Amino acid sequence: MLQPIIGFAGMSHLGINSAVATAERGFHTICFDEDTSLIKNLQNKELNITEPQLPELFSKNIELNRLQFSDDASQLYQCDIVYLSHDVPTNGQGMSNLEIIHSLIQKVCKNLSPNAILVVLCQVPPGFTRQLQKIIPLSRLYYQVETLIFGNAVNRALFPERFIVGTANVNMELNQTFQQLLLAFNCPILTMNYESAELAKISINCYLVANISVANMLSEICEKIGANWSQIVPALRLDKRIGQHSYIMPGLGIAGGNLERDITTILNIAAQYGTENSIAKAWLYNSRYRKSWVLKILHQKIFSQYDDPTLAILGLAYKENTNSTKNSPALALLENLKSYRLQVYDPVVDYVIVPWAVRKYSIEETISNADVLIIMTPWDAFKALTVNDLKKYMRGKMIIDPYHTLQGTNFTSAEFEYFTLGQGCLC
Amino acid sequence: MLMHTKEISHSRVVVLGSKGFVGSHIVHRLQQEKFEIFGISKNDINLLATEAETKLLKVLKPNDVLIIVSSIVPCKNAEMLVNNICMMQIICNVIKLISLSHIIYISSDAVYSDDLTLISEYSPAMPSSLHGMMHMCRELMLKQSINQIPLAILRPSVLYGNSDPHNSYGPNRFLRQIEKGEDINLFGEGEEKRDHVYIEDVAKVVSLVVRNQSTGVLNIATGHSHSFKEIAETIIQETASCNIIHFSKRNNSIVHRYFDISATYKAFPNFKYVAFKNGLRKIAQKHQIIA
């Protein structure tokens, strides 16, 4: 059987990572985006996103001629399968903007070969895929759930736990060429109707958010009663009903855009059909509440006692291993600290987004003469900081480290006041 | 959440209810900050009297900032509720006719349900009392009447401070009891926690809201809640009093009240509330009963 040629239309985070993983699995992959400058950069091997393994696999597959980029939609005519792979943009409230997706579909469908199939990979709301029957026969149309994680996207795309595929009719056999592609990833393939698959994607994210919200609620109680959430977590992970990989680490509210979008979608559907949605509202409420965790500590412990403190902030990205700052807790914090002295460093994020802060170029430079150190993104590079480093460079002795990035260091014996989620103040 | 629309107001500030506990402190603060103030008390214009609307219309000028403190509180019965609504009706009728530059309404945290234990500006307003319902109605009446005028709604928690005419359960009553040499009586063991705000802080927040022409809702609370027992003990300690705390049989279940004041940190990053102990000390000094 001939290897099918795979197309990806839309070169945002989802498209690039999925295309690179597909090429790495040995398929000739054609990547289209109408953004000419983006395509030029990709052709010049310049990536605009940060993901572990991505630069290496990206370069390798270009050199092997398995990965090709074009701003000419007619190139997709060669493809047996075309993925619609543009991330759905969202606004600050998590509302999806589907205009770009509709426009992309029109362009792609005009350039599909007569037997090619179209797979919707982007994060569309339930009901979206079936509506495309006006443009393309349902027998050539599939929806596939994406479950990429920022900061671990290539690995997730290369080694998916399972494929969830939506079809027009669950009794319909999966297209042979499509099967050939999916089988190359050596994981279970679950087929269901479009609506179930579209909702499956959102269901996964709802469960993740539910876990995070429970962890947030309980970890705050830990901070008040002297319990330690990090001691409780291993006990939860060994419970099969909760599991080793569950999202039970507390955080500073959900960020990144994807989880927020899916909760907003669920709220909209619930409102449209009159179903009970107070739990999803509570998740958003909890998320907004958690975003102010660092700000509250600063006001209660620092600003109430010290005049004009210098704050060193390490990390701007919403999580480690990504340059995404969508709904980043660091940016939300900095937005409310404009009247204070700020020294900021992030290994990959562009500083233009926080022009009111002083940009620093290294960790040491950032913490120099700082009264307070705040670690807003748990980058690996920050984990190497020691008590001696802090004593050497900092003026003050206050550390706010929500994600417990500086694990294994006894700050209390070094007379530091150390604040972390789920434990409160260790001082 | 509050949004700021401009910095530094040069408009005249009219305080409706200027002689009351809250109003008088606001007037005093704004006068200290050199604002042009025009105070209106019940003696000047009785908002329940027939000529109130005409009188108020005569007094207000275009571009004034109007601070509405005036109300009959605590609102304990239907008659008081109706009167408070009638007073606001007069105010609403007048503000529809005059292009004010800014309106600030001093509401109350009673608009939130009594069962809510952690309150923020995002909490749903679902009053459990006539007093809360009165403030909520008045907020809604104002919102419907302001047209394009910027409106700030401030919802203070329980207040304490000098010249409080009320003798409600809490710091003011306890201090009076100490002053008279009486013992302090607590409900149950005084376990309920409340967020007590020093009255001068309310005036400071109002001043910031005027200066920034802020709009939206802001709770006025310190973010720290103390039990009535702690309050009584602190007062006795600070005044070195020999008085005793008496506990009594509890008739109602214990309900605590905390505030998440992130919105205040965001709206006014440099503002600091007076710590409860310091606030008590200030009052005790005035009463000349400090240790």
Interface residues (C-beta under 8 A of the other chain):
Chain A: Y285 R288 Y289 S292 L295 K296 H299 Q300 F303 S304 N336 L337 K338 S339 Y340
Chain B: S120 Y122 G223 D260 S262 Y265 K266 P269 N270 K272
